[in-house]
Amino acid sequence: MRVFVLGAGIIGVCTAWYLRQEGHEVVVIDRQGDAAQETSFANGAQISVSFCEPWANAEAPLKVLKWLARDDSPLLFRPRLDPQQWRWGLSFLMQCHDGAFERNVRQLVALGRYSHESLKALVAQTGIEYQRLERGILHFFSSQKDLDAGAAAANLMRRYGVDREVLTREQVLAIEPALASFAPQIAGGTYTPSDESGDARVFTQALARRCEAAGVQFLYQHDILGLDVEGGRVERVRVRDRVSGVPATLQGDVFVAALGSYTAPLLRPLGVALNIYPAKGYSATLRLRHPERASVVSMIDDARKIAISRLGDYIRIAGTAELAGYDTRLDTPTARVRCDALVRRYDEVFPGVADLSEPNFWTGLRPSTPTNIPYIGRTRLPNLWVNAGHGTLGWTHGAGSGRAVAELISGRRPALDFGFLGTSGCAVTGEGRQRVAV
Ligand SMILES: Cc1cc2nc3c(=O)[nH]c(=O)nc-3n(C[C@H](O)[C@H](O)[C@H](O)COP(=O)(O)OP(=O)(O)OC[C@H]3O[C@@H](n4cnc5c(N)ncnc54)[C@H](O)[C@@H]3O)c2cc1C
């Protein structure tokens, strides 16, 4: 079968890899000149199978309300005259109760485990190097109240088989001694030893090269303009070469949309209604002046909700979310406040360790769903598949999502309890049924 994979982020490239392994002819199309140039470019670098709670929980509405007016708040909702934003917001609110939280966490844990296994096997098979650190993820808290909440979350997550320990301040420092100078401001932490970190861009690009070597064709610098439907099936993808401006239509048997946040607008004209909305996030990558004093364990600073990950001689600080449409500007006042806050906080926790003179700022749009669960599977058009909406966890779930969609396209049910689109549902209450309709 000739399969077109639309999008060369972590999700599209992993999809292409596994489809090729299944023996399909694969063509990947992307508007950029290389893989992983958009949201997969400079994310928080965490493979967080065990830190996977969705944003939507019973306390979220109050927190979001409190944060509304603050430019530096971890989650910022900027109301717009945009029906998609309101649809997303309302669905998000409907997920803010314990029943939905539990249902969503179960699926995120299942996909995370499957993905972690897939990633490990893929790395063993290909030998790809991407600054991988198998040191776990450490979550540190600055107040006893927040630590208590973190400990309660750890207890809850253990119910789903997640391996998350609660730590005293001394135990936090034993796991990451580089935090020593910040110790007085650490109340304690939680730790998931099986989690990992590594550079998503480096991994994705290396995998794209392996795909090419295995016979996958990459059509970079091509805008995808739309899909032509005939007789209830997608017949062609319409593209335009960004360099020459020349348009073309390409015929295929199967199409997989893996365009991150842009998947929803591309498929909307076909009547495929995906509730994916962009959540803008930022990162700062700093060169280390004193690598010997820098952390190696990937961490989350709970007070600021930011991730800190070591990437060789660099440190990546990432976080915050802004629901404000498809805006990737870094030169707005809000963007400046948010980027500066990342650097300032890093220097507060690790004084003098990084060179602050040339921060490398970046922004990306998390393809967010109200549940944080991605859409993986078949749409109502039988040869149109989706692998999108991975929100905060696309790097974590990339390998598993790619493998799962390739298995589904090849006629096999992946071995995990997950509400794949277009299937008869999963054991998780209602989710599968609801998802058949898109
Ligand atoms: C600040 C931040 C921190 C994060 N930290 C983490 C983390 O620590 N761990 C984790 O697991 N996840 C993290 N994420 C989430 C993760 O980065 C995303 O979920 C993931 O990158 C999404 O991958 P994707 O392939 O779906 O999208 P993308 O990487 O955006 O890929 C989509 C591709 O489609 C192409 N495209 C789009 N529209 C068109 C078109 N019309 N024509 C042609 N091509 C098109 C784009 O060029 C792009 O290459 C973070 C995200 C952000 C923003």
The ligand as an SDF file (V2000), in Angstrom:
LIG
                    3D

 53 58  0  0  0  0  0  0  0  0999 V2000
    7.2040   23.9440   25.7840 C   0  0  0  0  0  0  0  0  0  0  0  0
    6.8930   22.5090   25.4670 C   0  0  0  0  0  0  0  0  0  0  0  0
    7.4470   21.5140   26.2570 C   0  0  0  0  0  0  0  0  0  0  0  0
    7.1450   20.1850   25.9900 C   0  0  0  0  0  0  0  0  0  0  0  0
    7.7590   19.2090   26.7300 N   0  0  0  0  0  0  0  0  0  0  0  0
    7.5030   17.9140   26.4730 C   0  0  0  0  0  0  0  0  0  0  0  0
    8.1590   16.8940   27.2080 C   0  0  0  0  0  0  0  0  0  0  0  0
    9.0140   17.1540   28.0560 O   0  0  0  0  0  0  0  0  0  0  0  0
    7.8240   15.6050   26.9560 N   0  0  0  0  0  0  0  0  0  0  0  0
    6.8870   15.2800   26.0210 C   0  0  0  0  0  0  0  0  0  0  0  0
    6.5840   14.1040   25.8760 O   0  0  0  0  0  0  0  0  0  0  0  0
    6.2920   16.2210   25.2590 N   0  0  0  0  0  0  0  0  0  0  0  0
    6.5710   17.5270   25.4650 C   0  0  0  0  0  0  0  0  0  0  0  0
    5.9470   18.5010   24.7350 N   0  0  0  0  0  0  0  0  0  0  0  0
    4.9450   18.1050   23.7500 C   0  0  0  0  0  0  0  0  0  0  0  0
    5.5610   17.6180   22.4310 C   0  0  0  0  0  0  0  0  0  0  0  0
    6.6120   18.4500   22.0470 O   0  0  0  0  0  0  0  0  0  0  0  0
    4.4700   17.5830   21.3500 C   0  0  0  0  0  0  0  0  0  0  0  0
    3.3630   16.8410   21.8110 O   0  0  0  0  0  0  0  0  0  0  0  0
    5.0010   16.9250   20.0780 C   0  0  0  0  0  0  0  0  0  0  0  0
    6.1450   17.5950   19.6200 O   0  0  0  0  0  0  0  0  0  0  0  0
    3.9450   16.9590   18.9770 C   0  0  0  0  0  0  0  0  0  0  0  0
    4.4990   16.3190   17.8660 O   0  0  0  0  0  0  0  0  0  0  0  0
    3.7460   16.2840   16.4820 P   0  0  0  0  0  0  0  0  0  0  0  0
    4.5650   15.4770   15.5660 O   0  0  0  0  0  0  0  0  0  0  0  0
    2.3240   15.9370   16.7050 O   0  0  0  0  0  0  0  0  0  0  0  0
    3.7110   17.8140   16.0210 O   0  0  0  0  0  0  0  0  0  0  0  0
    4.8660   18.6730   15.3000 P   0  0  0  0  0  0  0  0  0  0  0  0
    6.1880   18.3630   15.8440 O   0  0  0  0  0  0  0  0  0  0  0  0
    4.4220   20.0900   15.3200 O   0  0  0  0  0  0  0  0  0  0  0  0
    4.8230   18.1150   13.8270 O   0  0  0  0  0  0  0  0  0  0  0  0
    3.8210   18.4720   12.9050 C   0  0  0  0  0  0  0  0  0  0  0  0
    4.4720   18.6690   11.5610 C   0  0  0  0  0  0  0  0  0  0  0  0
    3.4610   19.0000   10.6020 O   0  0  0  0  0  0  0  0  0  0  0  0
    3.9740   19.9660    9.7190 C   0  0  0  0  0  0  0  0  0  0  0  0
    2.8400   20.7030    9.1570 N   0  0  0  0  0  0  0  0  0  0  0  0
    1.8110   21.2790    9.8230 C   0  0  0  0  0  0  0  0  0  0  0  0
    0.9290   21.8050    8.9660 N   0  0  0  0  0  0  0  0  0  0  0  0
    1.4000   21.5680    7.7230 C   0  0  0  0  0  0  0  0  0  0  0  0
    0.9430   21.8460    6.4040 C   0  0  0  0  0  0  0  0  0  0  0  0
   -0.2160   22.5090    6.1670 N   0  0  0  0  0  0  0  0  0  0  0  0
    1.6930   21.4640    5.3480 N   0  0  0  0  0  0  0  0  0  0  0  0
    2.8520   20.7870    5.5430 C   0  0  0  0  0  0  0  0  0  0  0  0
    3.3330   20.4700    6.7580 N   0  0  0  0  0  0  0  0  0  0  0  0
    2.6310   20.8660    7.8360 C   0  0  0  0  0  0  0  0  0  0  0  0
    4.8890   20.8280   10.5670 C   0  0  0  0  0  0  0  0  0  0  0  0
    5.8850   21.4420    9.7770 O   0  0  0  0  0  0  0  0  0  0  0  0
    5.4540   19.8310   11.5620 C   0  0  0  0  0  0  0  0  0  0  0  0
    6.7200   19.3380   11.1690 O   0  0  0  0  0  0  0  0  0  0  0  0
    6.2530   19.8450   24.9370 C   0  0  0  0  0  0  0  0  0  0  0  0
    5.7200   20.8490   24.1330 C   0  0  0  0  0  0  0  0  0  0  0  0
    6.0430   22.1770   24.3810 C   0  0  0  0  0  0  0  0  0  0  0  0
    5.4800   23.2390   23.4870 C   0  0  0  0  0  0  0  0  0  0  0  0
  1  2  1  0
  2  3  1  0
  2 52  2  0
  3  4  2  0
  4  5  1  0
  4 50  1  0
  5  6  2  0
  6  7  1  0
  6 13  1  0
  7  8  2  0
  7  9  1  0
  9 10  1  0
 10 11  2  0
 10 12  1  0
 12 13  2  0
 13 14  1  0
 14 15  1  0
 14 50  1  0
 15 16  1  0
 16 17  1  0
 16 18  1  0
 18 19  1  0
 18 20  1  0
 20 21  1  0
 20 22  1  0
 22 23  1  0
 23 24  1  0
 24 25  2  0
 24 26  1  0
 24 27  1  0
 27 28  1  0
 28 29  2  0
 28 30  1  0
 28 31  1  0
 31 32  1  0
 32 33  1  0
 33 34  1  0
 33 48  1  0
 34 35  1  0
 35 36  1  0
 35 46  1  0
 36 37  1  0
 36 45  1  0
 37 38  2  0
 38 39  1  0
 39 40  1  0
 39 45  2  0
 40 41  1  0
 40 42  2  0
 42 43  1  0
 43 44  2  0
 44 45  1  0
 46 47  1  0
 46 48  1  0
 48 49  1  0
 50 51  2  0
 51 52  1  0
 52 53  1  0
M  END
$$$$
